[in-house]
Amino acid sequence: MNRPSGPWGRPPAPSRGDAPTGVQPRDELRLYGLNAVRAVFARRPDAIRKLYLAEARIPDLQPLLRWCVANRVGYRVVDAPDLQKLAAGSHHEGVVADVLREAPMPLSTWLRDLPAGPQCALWLDGVGNPHNFGAILRSAAHFGIAAILLPKDSTLALSGAAARVAEGGAEAVPLVRLGRADNSIAQLHGAGFRLAATVVEDGDDLFDCALPSRLVYVMGAEGEGMDRAFAKACDLRLSIPGSGAVESLNVAAATAVMLAEWRRRTR
């Protein structure tokens, strides 16, 4: 990896076979996609450890490349096949970056710093598909959602695929790690939140019922939906009415509808 340190100029071309392998430290995340990389640069540039880009992306990424030069962060111009290897796919949009992961914050810290007034968060109960997670992050960023709440034992974590689908939304919405479910519910209630289970059947009509100004939507896993006992423990059970031509929306589409309705009510 070259580490340019002189005046800004065209990045050096790699020698054949000089593309790095896909191995990364556990505390690093490989991002790809123009908006995903730009969002990290805008919010936490010090997290960027390495950068790879297509020659055609040099004009689009000059501020980032100048920052790399000034801060001695390695970058390299590589060919499309190398970018595809780095990103493990073709959806890299001409740029790949290795960045430090940002650990989810504890629920108590998030609640302590949360502003007063209307707030909405998402509790993801078993969601695991990275493309759905990315779409959820994008919708959450679009509607100004306060956080994504991750259960204590959830293995869901930001991946390169999720960050690309989120189109920069992964940097706009904090991830919060919950403790025990009963303790987390009590903490959220103490902060004025009510929990709404999102269910396919037998829930109140989302568009007709009252929505609390401080609300946590609990979104169930793809396919299986929400845990039934957990749904009963929530303050509300909500359904999205439809034509009946299909059983339901997938979790990412349902999330967008839920968030849009809360935003419309509290705008």
VEXLUMTOR-327083 format. One line per 10 residues: number of its first residue (from 1); for each residue x, y, z of N, C-alpha, C. Coordinates in Angstrom, 3 decimals. Each point is the difference from the previous one (the first is absolute). Layout:
REM VEXLUMTOR-327083
NUM) X,Y,Z,X,Y,Z,X,Y,Z | ...
END
This chain:
REM VEXLUMTOR-327083
1) 0.847,-1.201,0.000,-0.847,1.201,0.000,0.876,1.242,0.000 | -0.113,0.844,-0.971,0.709,1.271,-0.012,-0.632,0.959,0.985 | 0.818,0.802,0.634,-0.503,1.021,0.922,0.520,1.346,-0.477 | -0.725,0.666,-0.895,0.481,1.264,-0.561,0.118,1.059,1.071 | 1.076,0.749,-0.045,0.184,1.038,1.010,0.438,1.329,-0.597 | 0.223,0.041,-1.305,0.425,1.243,-0.631,-1.176,0.829,-0.445 | 0.249,1.005,-0.844,-1.088,0.834,-0.521,-1.009,-0.837,-0.763 | -1.205,0.496,-0.050,-1.076,-0.733,-0.693,0.351,-0.206,-1.458 | -0.235,-1.197,-0.451,0.196,-0.333,-1.400,-0.797,-1.234,-0.324 | 0.166,-0.501,-1.195,-0.714,-1.198,-0.397,0.500,-1.193,0.815
11) -0.885,-0.818,0.557,0.443,-1.136,0.799,0.784,-0.977,-0.852 | 0.949,-0.702,0.617,0.797,-0.952,-0.758,-0.819,-1.190,-0.432 | 0.297,-0.536,-1.173,-0.694,-1.195,-0.477,0.610,-1.225,0.654 | -0.812,-1.017,0.289,0.537,-1.198,0.631,0.727,-0.863,-1.024 | 0.938,-0.765,0.508,0.591,-1.010,-0.868,-0.941,-1.184,-0.091 | 0.147,-0.799,-1.052,-0.872,-1.151,-0.199,0.147,-0.952,1.178 | -1.122,-0.468,0.515,0.031,-0.931,1.123,0.186,0.675,1.342 | -0.044,1.341,0.043,0.237,0.723,1.241,-1.270,0.263,0.777 | -1.166,-0.425,-0.498,-1.258,0.216,0.726,0.018,-0.794,1.289 | -0.474,0.576,1.106,0.027,-0.683,1.289,-1.006,-1.127,0.045
21) 0.184,-0.867,0.963,-0.953,-1.079,0.224,-1.213,0.536,0.740 | -1.004,-0.869,0.192,-1.220,0.417,0.674,0.051,-0.118,1.509 | 1.164,-0.330,0.582,0.094,-0.188,1.445,0.069,1.353,0.693 | -0.810,0.170,1.059,-0.014,1.253,0.757,-0.004,-0.292,1.490 | 0.516,0.916,0.816,-0.167,-0.138,1.442,-1.483,0.041,0.371 | -0.334,-0.595,1.140,-1.410,-0.076,0.403,-0.599,1.363,0.306 | 0.840,0.962,0.375,-0.537,1.314,0.334,-0.138,0.889,-1.228 | 0.261,-0.558,-1.185,-0.160,0.768,-1.232,-1.159,-0.545,-0.827 | -0.582,0.884,-0.774,-1.111,-0.327,-0.880,0.374,0.431,-1.410 | -0.244,-0.852,-0.973,0.272,0.363,-1.396,-1.272,0.585,-0.606
31) 0.037,1.275,-0.306,-1.124,0.696,-0.611,0.230,0.142,-1.502 | -1.072,0.051,-0.735,0.081,0.275,-1.428,-1.276,0.719,-0.423 | 0.127,0.762,-1.070,-1.098,0.854,-0.448,0.321,1.449,0.299 | -0.269,0.873,-0.960,0.418,1.398,0.101,-0.615,0.704,1.204 | -1.321,-0.116,0.179,-0.643,0.718,1.103,0.395,-0.555,1.358 | 0.200,-1.307,0.094,0.420,-0.589,1.274,1.364,0.527,0.425 | 0.939,0.057,-0.945,1.336,0.480,0.329,-0.012,1.503,0.278 | -0.733,0.753,-0.796,-0.078,1.449,0.235,-0.602,0.313,1.375 | -0.985,-0.796,0.427,-0.649,0.255,1.287,0.979,-0.202,1.149 | 0.845,-1.019,-0.077,1.014,-0.199,1.041,0.992,1.154,-0.006
41) 0.423,0.414,-1.178,0.947,1.112,-0.088,-0.588,1.278,0.592 | -1.291,0.234,-0.218,-0.637,1.211,0.495,-0.146,-0.011,1.522 | -0.259,-1.149,0.577,-0.316,-0.063,1.428,1.189,-0.394,0.876 | 0.794,-0.941,-0.429,1.117,-0.479,0.816,1.176,-0.411,-0.898 | 0.638,0.970,-0.592,1.097,-0.302,-0.925,1.141,-0.772,0.645 | 0.231,0.201,1.301,1.096,-0.696,0.662,-0.205,-1.508,0.049 | -1.226,-0.467,-0.316,-0.258,-1.437,-0.012,0.541,-0.677,-1.259 | 0.319,0.785,-1.018,0.450,-0.573,-1.273,1.434,-0.479,0.129 | 0.233,-1.271,-0.366,1.329,-0.599,0.113,0.656,-0.236,-1.359 | -0.752,-0.389,-0.998,0.533,-0.231,-1.346,-1.085,0.349,-1.009
51) 0.434,0.401,-1.177,-0.938,0.383,-1.052,0.476,-0.568,-1.321 | -0.932,-0.558,-0.766,0.268,-0.511,-1.341,-1.038,0.609,-0.932 | 0.423,0.436,-1.168,-0.939,0.653,-0.898,0.375,-0.237,-1.450 | -1.020,0.087,-0.853,0.217,-0.036,-1.438,0.513,1.362,-0.464 | 0.762,0.009,-1.062,0.544,1.261,-0.506,-1.111,0.992,-0.322 | -1.139,-0.496,-0.487,-1.101,0.890,-0.358,-0.592,0.708,1.206 | 0.265,-0.509,1.220,-0.556,0.614,1.207,0.896,1.103,0.578 | 1.174,0.206,-0.551,0.895,1.016,0.557,-0.655,1.381,0.061 | -0.671,0.485,-1.058,-0.636,1.331,0.105,-1.083,0.071,1.085 | -0.746,-1.106,0.198,-1.082,0.005,0.985,0.508,-0.014,1.430
61) 1.213,-0.505,0.206,0.495,-0.245,1.358,1.220,0.837,0.347 | 0.210,1.115,-0.708,1.194,0.799,0.270,0.081,0.497,1.441 | -1.085,0.482,0.632,0.133,0.415,1.410,0.473,-1.142,0.901 | -0.535,-1.199,-0.216,0.417,-1.155,0.796,1.453,-0.357,-0.281 | 0.407,0.044,-1.265,1.383,-0.341,-0.335,0.981,1.020,0.566 | -0.366,1.264,-0.007,0.870,1.016,0.607,0.132,-0.251,1.503 | -1.122,-0.391,0.616,0.030,-0.312,1.437,0.923,-1.205,0.241 | -0.049,-0.986,-0.865,0.879,-1.161,0.142,1.468,0.412,-0.076 | 0.329,0.876,-0.948,1.372,0.483,-0.121,0.425,0.723,1.270 | -0.849,0.903,0.487,0.343,0.804,1.175,0.149,-0.851,1.252
71) -0.728,-1.103,0.068,-0.011,-0.817,1.211,0.714,-1.345,-0.172 | 0.719,-0.134,-1.107,0.810,-1.188,-0.256,-0.825,-1.283,0.081 | -1.184,0.046,-0.574,-0.854,-1.185,-0.127,0.213,-0.595,-1.385 | 0.257,-1.283,-0.062,0.317,-0.634,-1.270,-1.193,-0.052,-0.936 | 0.268,0.285,-1.274,-1.027,-0.128,-1.024,0.635,-0.530,-1.269 | -0.821,-0.593,-0.858,0.534,-0.597,-1.218,-1.056,0.000,-1.094 | 0.425,0.315,-1.207,-0.850,-0.139,-1.182,0.132,-1.442,-0.492 | -1.125,-0.674,-0.161,0.009,-1.400,-0.421,-0.973,-0.199,-1.150 | 0.159,-1.104,-0.690,-0.875,-0.338,-1.119,-1.316,-0.584,0.501 | -0.983,-0.044,-0.887,-1.324,-0.506,0.356,0.027,-1.424,0.550
81) 0.775,-0.930,-0.560,0.016,-1.348,0.577,0.490,-0.027,1.450 | 0.980,0.860,0.322,0.493,0.052,1.370,-1.049,0.587,0.936 | -0.699,1.027,-0.460,-1.076,0.554,0.819,-1.089,-1.042,0.247 | -0.285,-0.787,-1.008,-1.020,-1.036,0.161,0.439,-1.043,1.026 | 1.265,-0.340,0.010,0.514,-0.926,1.010,-0.072,0.614,1.397 | 0.398,1.247,0.098,-0.018,0.676,1.302,-1.409,0.068,0.576 | -0.976,0.299,-0.867,-1.385,0.156,0.445,-0.774,-1.313,-0.028 | 0.636,-1.052,-0.491,-0.666,-1.305,-0.145,-1.275,0.122,-0.822 | 0.040,0.847,-1.024,-1.153,0.181,-0.864,0.207,1.183,-0.926 | -0.992,0.240,-0.815,0.120,1.035,-1.029,-0.628,1.332,0.394
91) -0.541,0.113,1.200,-0.737,1.208,0.383,0.870,0.995,0.770 | 1.256,0.115,-0.371,0.922,0.857,0.745,-0.060,1.460,-0.423 | -0.539,0.302,-1.186,-0.125,1.379,-0.500,1.354,0.706,-0.082 | 1.052,-0.779,-0.151,1.309,0.590,-0.241,0.774,0.411,1.229 | -0.441,-0.385,1.198,0.738,0.379,1.205,-0.246,-1.009,1.113 | 1.077,-0.329,0.699,-0.044,-0.913,1.149,0.855,0.623,1.092 | -0.442,-0.105,1.246,0.771,0.537,1.122,-0.059,-0.956,1.178 | 1.126,-0.150,0.679,0.037,-0.704,1.275,-0.089,1.058,1.096 | -0.984,-0.145,0.868,-0.238,0.998,1.048,-0.150,-0.699,1.349 | 0.245,0.727,1.055,-0.210,-0.534,1.338,-1.492,-0.127,0.279
101) -0.380,-1.107,0.595,-1.390,-0.171,0.401,-0.333,0.950,1.149 | -1.258,0.399,0.034,-0.497,0.809,1.113,-0.896,-0.894,0.855 | 0.398,-0.246,1.227,-0.749,-0.909,0.864,-1.347,0.609,0.378 | -1.059,-0.821,0.098,-1.286,0.520,0.474,0.142,0.565,1.411 | -0.744,1.053,0.291,0.036,0.591,1.334,-0.998,-0.704,0.915 | 0.218,0.038,1.315,-0.967,-0.576,0.930,-1.300,0.801,0.004 | -1.098,-0.673,0.324,-1.303,0.662,0.043,-0.001,1.158,0.983 | 0.623,-0.178,1.156,-0.011,1.066,1.009,0.690,1.262,-0.512 | 1.075,-0.173,-0.760,0.704,1.160,-0.552,-0.865,0.711,-1.028 | -0.635,-0.767,-0.852,-0.861,0.601,-1.029,-1.158,0.759,0.647
111) -0.645,-0.591,0.979,-1.129,0.662,0.662,0.452,1.256,0.745 | 1.158,-0.054,0.603,0.515,1.165,0.745,0.173,1.208,-0.907 | 0.465,-0.231,-1.228,0.317,1.104,-0.907,-1.131,0.343,-0.971 | -1.120,-0.710,0.108,-1.086,0.204,-0.961,-0.746,1.296,0.297 | -0.216,0.850,-0.988,-0.756,1.238,0.244,-1.451,-0.287,0.388 | -0.608,0.949,0.678,-1.415,-0.111,0.345,-0.850,0.135,-1.261 | -1.281,-0.363,0.138,-0.926,0.156,-1.106,-0.205,-1.277,-0.776 | -0.721,0.070,-1.122,-0.303,-1.195,-0.805,1.278,-0.691,-0.477 | 0.005,-1.320,0.153,1.133,-0.811,-0.450,-0.533,-1.365,-0.442 | 0.636,-0.559,-0.984,-0.375,-1.333,-0.479,1.267,-0.835,-0.172
121) -0.080,-1.259,0.418,1.114,-0.926,-0.159,-0.532,-1.325,-0.533 | 0.899,-0.840,-0.447,-0.341,-1.315,-0.532,0.699,-1.076,0.815 | -0.768,-0.954,0.489,0.538,-1.182,0.680,-0.083,-1.136,-1.013 | 1.153,-0.537,-0.420,0.025,-1.040,-1.024,0.050,-1.364,0.667 | -1.127,-0.693,-0.011,-0.152,-1.275,0.687,0.251,-1.158,-0.975 | 1.263,-0.331,-0.225,0.325,-1.141,-0.842,0.281,0.329,-1.449 | -0.019,1.252,-0.389,0.336,0.376,-1.379,1.459,-0.377,-0.255 | 0.274,-0.679,-1.112,1.360,-0.456,-0.246,0.509,0.228,-1.406 | -0.883,0.191,-0.977,0.425,0.175,-1.379,0.709,1.346,-0.166 | 1.249,0.014,-0.495,0.733,1.266,-0.083,-0.627,1.009,-0.954
131) -0.649,-0.470,-1.070,-0.633,0.942,-0.920,-1.245,0.627,0.640 | -0.758,-0.790,0.745,-1.120,0.577,0.750,0.505,0.975,1.055 | 1.079,-0.364,0.687,0.559,0.886,1.013,0.439,1.315,-0.636 | 0.661,-0.078,-1.153,0.410,1.219,-0.679,-1.173,0.865,-0.418 | -1.065,-0.631,-0.514,-1.194,0.753,-0.394,-0.663,0.636,1.216 | 0.001,-0.702,1.132,-0.556,0.555,1.235,0.817,1.205,0.448 | 1.319,-0.100,-0.046,0.855,1.134,0.370,-0.253,1.201,-0.909 | -0.189,-0.251,-1.283,-0.259,1.105,-0.931,-1.318,0.689,0.333 | -1.052,-0.781,0.262,-1.290,0.590,0.370,0.099,0.732,1.332 | 0.720,-0.590,0.955,0.143,0.634,1.313,0.701,1.344,-0.113
141) 1.036,0.066,-0.827,0.695,1.274,-0.205,-0.909,1.009,-0.694 | -0.755,-0.456,-0.989,-0.871,0.898,-0.757,-1.048,0.646,0.901 | -0.554,-0.779,0.927,-1.075,0.521,0.844,0.491,0.531,1.346 | 1.298,0.085,0.197,0.538,0.596,1.212,-0.216,-0.829,1.247 | 0.129,-1.320,-0.119,-0.232,-0.880,1.134,1.193,0.061,0.952 | -0.301,-0.109,1.296,1.017,0.276,1.016,1.020,-1.112,0.160 | -0.368,-1.264,-0.232,0.952,-1.094,0.203,-0.578,-1.312,-0.493 | 0.908,-0.937,-0.242,-0.340,-1.401,-0.207,0.398,-0.739,1.269 | -0.948,-0.691,0.628,0.244,-0.723,1.243,0.230,-1.473,-0.326 | 1.125,-0.542,0.441,0.372,-1.380,-0.275,-0.082,-0.825,1.273
151) -0.739,-1.109,-0.009,-0.089,-0.844,1.187,1.367,-0.474,0.473 | 0.063,-0.335,1.278,1.262,-0.399,0.644,0.714,-1.109,-0.758 | -0.738,-1.012,-0.435,0.607,-1.168,-0.629,-0.039,0.048,-1.528 | -0.404,1.114,-0.568,-0.085,0.098,-1.457,1.393,-0.003,-0.615 | 0.150,-0.758,-1.081,1.266,-0.005,-0.736,0.002,1.013,-1.140 | -1.073,0.737,-0.144,-0.091,0.978,-1.079,1.050,1.085,0.193 | 0.748,0.260,-1.039,1.027,1.039,0.026,0.101,0.606,-1.388 | 0.513,1.200,-0.049,0.157,0.669,-1.284,1.010,-0.760,-0.857 | -0.357,-0.227,-1.250,0.886,-0.641,-0.970,0.182,0.943,-1.181 | 0.941,-0.345,-0.872,0.186,0.805,-1.198,-1.246,0.036,-0.855
161) -0.684,-1.148,-0.114,-1.217,-0.047,-0.809,-1.085,0.887,0.593 | -0.184,-0.062,1.319,-1.023,0.824,0.644,0.315,1.481,-0.156 | 1.271,0.367,0.188,0.378,1.410,-0.118,-0.202,0.515,-1.409 | 0.277,-0.829,-1.015,-0.208,0.449,-1.384,-1.478,0.238,-0.267 | -0.850,-0.946,0.422,-1.438,0.160,-0.218,-0.524,1.216,0.767 | 0.583,0.283,1.155,-0.448,1.143,0.812,0.327,1.341,-0.643 | 0.921,0.035,-0.968,0.335,1.232,-0.736,0.384,1.153,0.924 | 0.818,-0.293,1.011,0.435,1.021,0.949,-0.802,0.015,1.280 | -1.157,-0.667,0.026,-0.850,0.005,1.190,0.615,-0.672,1.200 | 0.969,-0.892,-0.220,0.631,-0.689,1.124,0.765,0.959,0.906
171) 0.441,1.128,-0.533,0.706,0.984,0.817,-0.952,0.997,0.662 | -1.256,-0.004,-0.402,-0.949,0.994,0.509,-0.834,-0.507,1.162 | -0.066,-1.319,0.190,-0.873,-0.586,1.021,0.847,-0.823,0.957 | 0.051,0.360,1.288,0.813,-0.770,0.937,-0.581,-1.377,0.276 | 0.898,-0.959,0.248,-0.391,-1.327,0.445,0.134,-0.060,1.517 | -0.997,-0.587,0.656,-0.048,-0.074,1.460,-0.129,-1.457,0.410 | 0.857,-0.445,0.914,-0.054,-1.379,0.475,-0.844,-0.071,1.275 | -1.018,-0.857,-0.035,-0.891,-0.177,1.131,0.576,-1.013,0.980 | -0.504,0.050,1.231,0.290,-1.027,0.985,-1.124,-1.021,0.008 | -0.325,-0.527,1.157,-1.124,-0.920,0.099,-1.273,0.682,-0.473
181) -0.847,-0.771,-0.686,-1.186,0.596,-0.616,-0.883,0.690,1.027 | -0.250,-0.643,1.154,-0.891,0.614,0.994,0.597,1.279,0.560 | 1.312,0.013,0.234,0.641,1.220,0.494,-0.031,1.101,-1.051 | 0.217,-0.372,-1.248,-0.004,0.995,-1.080,-1.379,0.614,-0.169 | -1.035,-0.829,0.076,-1.365,0.525,-0.101,-0.282,0.962,1.145 | 0.434,-0.357,1.209,-0.217,0.876,1.156,0.729,1.329,-0.174 | 1.225,-0.036,-0.512,0.755,1.232,-0.234,-0.702,0.876,-1.042 | -0.470,-0.616,-1.062,-0.689,0.758,-1.046,-1.296,0.593,0.523 | -0.752,-0.767,0.780,-1.217,0.543,0.615,0.336,1.182,0.910 | 1.077,-0.136,0.764,0.396,1.087,0.894,0.354,1.275,-0.732
191) 0.419,-0.132,-1.260,0.331,1.174,-0.821,-1.191,0.486,-0.820 | -1.191,-0.566,0.263,-1.208,0.471,-0.671,-0.327,-0.692,-1.298 | 0.712,-1.068,-0.341,-0.265,-0.719,-1.241,-1.091,-1.049,0.201 | -0.726,-0.261,-1.078,-0.901,-1.141,-0.058,0.463,-0.889,-1.153 | -0.143,-1.309,0.189,0.449,-0.958,-1.003,-1.176,-0.477,-0.830 | 0.188,-0.023,-1.308,-1.037,-0.459,-0.920,0.513,-1.215,-0.767 | -0.619,-1.164,0.257,0.313,-1.195,-0.766,-0.633,0.126,-1.382 | 0.743,-0.323,-1.024,-0.536,0.045,-1.363,-0.346,-1.432,-0.409 | -1.270,-0.257,-0.217,-0.485,-1.355,-0.260,-0.780,-0.017,-1.307 | -0.045,-1.171,-0.630,-0.699,-0.135,-1.275,-1.503,-0.032,0.205
201) -0.464,-0.664,1.063,-1.431,-0.175,0.234,-0.381,0.447,1.408 | -1.253,0.414,0.121,-0.619,0.294,1.299,0.619,1.181,0.728 | 0.684,0.861,-0.721,0.480,1.226,0.611,-0.926,1.157,-0.311 | 0.136,1.079,0.746,-0.769,1.207,-0.302,0.497,0.603,-1.317 | -0.908,0.590,-0.733,0.320,0.623,-1.277,0.958,1.169,0.235 | 1.176,-0.078,-0.596,1.019,1.038,0.173,-0.539,1.386,-0.306 | -0.861,0.100,-1.012,-0.430,1.309,-0.479,-1.185,0.566,0.772 | -0.597,-0.803,0.875,-1.171,0.459,0.745,0.248,0.169,1.487 | 1.042,-0.622,0.538,0.198,0.038,1.454,0.909,1.163,0.385 | -0.069,0.388,1.265,0.874,1.048,0.520,1.418,-0.540,0.159
211) 0.978,0.822,-0.330,1.395,-0.383,0.168,0.656,0.897,1.051 | 0.687,-0.585,0.977,0.704,0.816,0.998,1.081,0.851,-0.655 | 0.305,1.126,0.608,1.043,0.863,-0.563,1.396,-0.560,0.235 | 0.148,-0.844,1.016,1.269,-0.708,0.232,-0.295,-1.488,-0.169 | 0.479,-0.545,-1.101,-0.450,-1.314,-0.441,1.181,-0.865,-0.436 | -0.047,-1.268,0.369,0.933,-0.998,-0.497,-0.797,-1.018,-0.803 | 0.252,-0.055,-1.296,-0.580,-1.057,-0.829,0.868,-1.250,0.155 | -0.633,-1.132,0.293,0.718,-1.269,0.074,-0.265,-0.753,-1.291 | 1.048,-0.185,-0.795,-0.118,-0.638,-1.306,0.491,-1.434,0.102 | -0.824,-0.949,-0.453,0.321,-1.412,0.127,0.902,-0.517,-1.104
221) 0.455,-1.240,0.194,0.917,-0.637,-0.938,-0.664,-0.243,-1.341 | 0.843,-0.063,-1.036,-0.500,-0.332,-1.326,-0.578,-1.424,0.020 | -1.207,-0.147,-0.472,-0.609,-1.325,-0.065,-0.765,-0.350,1.255 | 0.686,-0.135,1.131,-0.658,-0.451,1.225,-0.811,1.093,0.686 | 0.377,1.247,-0.215,-0.679,1.096,0.675,0.447,0.112,1.448 | -0.747,0.747,0.780,0.347,0.255,1.388,-0.268,-1.204,0.889 | 0.790,-0.121,1.057,-0.293,-0.967,1.043,-1.348,0.338,0.632 | -0.900,-0.985,0.099,-1.371,0.286,0.432,-0.070,0.491,1.447 | 0.799,-0.608,0.871,-0.007,0.435,1.394,0.487,1.446,0.112 | 1.000,0.338,-0.784,0.515,1.363,0.010,-1.061,0.959,-0.529
231) -0.702,-0.398,-1.052,-1.055,0.854,-0.553,-1.069,0.309,1.045 | -0.351,-0.998,0.798,-1.014,0.218,1.044,0.494,0.934,1.089 | 1.313,0.017,0.219,0.565,0.859,1.042,0.098,1.459,-0.427 | -0.166,0.272,-1.299,0.086,1.378,-0.489,-1.279,0.769,0.326 | 0.096,1.317,-0.010,-1.138,0.856,0.340,-1.032,0.050,-1.115 | 0.451,-0.118,-1.242,-0.876,0.055,-1.167,0.345,-1.157,-0.931 | -0.991,-0.413,-0.791,0.233,-0.953,-1.081,-0.603,0.605,-1.249 | 0.842,0.234,-0.997,-0.405,0.746,-1.185,0.144,-0.850,-1.252 | -0.943,0.174,-0.923,0.056,-0.661,-1.301,-0.176,1.041,-1.099 | 0.584,-0.290,-1.158,-0.153,0.865,-1.166,-1.089,-0.597,-0.881
241) -1.132,0.672,-0.162,-1.066,-0.571,-0.837,0.412,-0.024,-1.467 | -0.485,-1.027,-0.714,0.318,-0.114,-1.414,-1.137,-0.642,-0.761 | 0.242,-0.295,-1.255,-1.038,-0.548,-0.870,-0.261,-1.478,0.248 | 0.955,-0.691,0.602,-0.115,-1.433,0.169,0.580,-0.796,-1.156 | 0.456,0.669,-1.036,0.571,-0.705,-1.150,1.300,-0.706,0.366 | 0.713,0.531,0.989,1.176,-0.668,0.564,-0.162,-0.022,1.509 | 0.705,-0.912,0.634,-0.190,-0.166,1.444,0.440,1.235,0.777 | 1.134,0.568,-0.374,0.538,1.127,0.756,1.136,0.642,-0.780 | 0.480,1.123,0.529,1.219,0.629,-0.509,1.211,-0.652,0.652 | 1.148,0.061,-0.684,1.191,-0.486,0.696,0.403,1.021,1.063
251) 0.941,-0.386,0.869,0.280,0.806,1.184,0.532,1.387,-0.368 | 0.789,0.106,-1.062,0.541,1.308,-0.370,-1.096,0.919,-0.528 | -0.885,-0.531,-0.845,-1.101,0.812,-0.524,-0.968,0.383,1.112 | -0.311,-0.943,0.886,-0.904,0.295,1.118,0.588,1.073,0.900 | 1.308,-0.061,0.231,0.647,1.016,0.829,-0.160,1.384,-0.601 | 0.204,0.117,-1.298,-0.133,1.301,-0.661,-1.409,0.556,0.171 | -1.016,-0.855,-0.129,-1.386,0.460,0.164,-0.238,0.457,1.435 | 0.451,-0.794,0.961,-0.181,0.345,1.412,0.666,1.328,0.342 | 1.234,0.173,-0.465,0.723,1.231,0.324,-0.630,1.212,-0.673 | -0.458,-0.174,-1.224,-0.635,1.117,-0.701,-1.263,0.450,0.723
261) -0.763,-0.944,0.520,-1.235,0.369,0.695,0.301,0.709,1.312 | 1.004,-0.475,0.740,0.372,0.709,1.237,0.491,1.409,-0.327 | 0.790,0.121,-1.031,0.523,1.317,-0.389,-1.136,0.938,-0.401 | -0.967,-0.522,-0.715,-1.134,0.832,-0.421,-0.777,0.520,1.210 | -0.161,-0.822,1.019,-0.758,0.399,1.177,0.724,1.018,0.852 | 1.330,-0.091,0.063,0.759,0.822,0.934,0.738,1.149,-0.661 | -0.158,0.159,-1.287,0.728,1.025,-0.744,-0.338,1.391,0.514
END
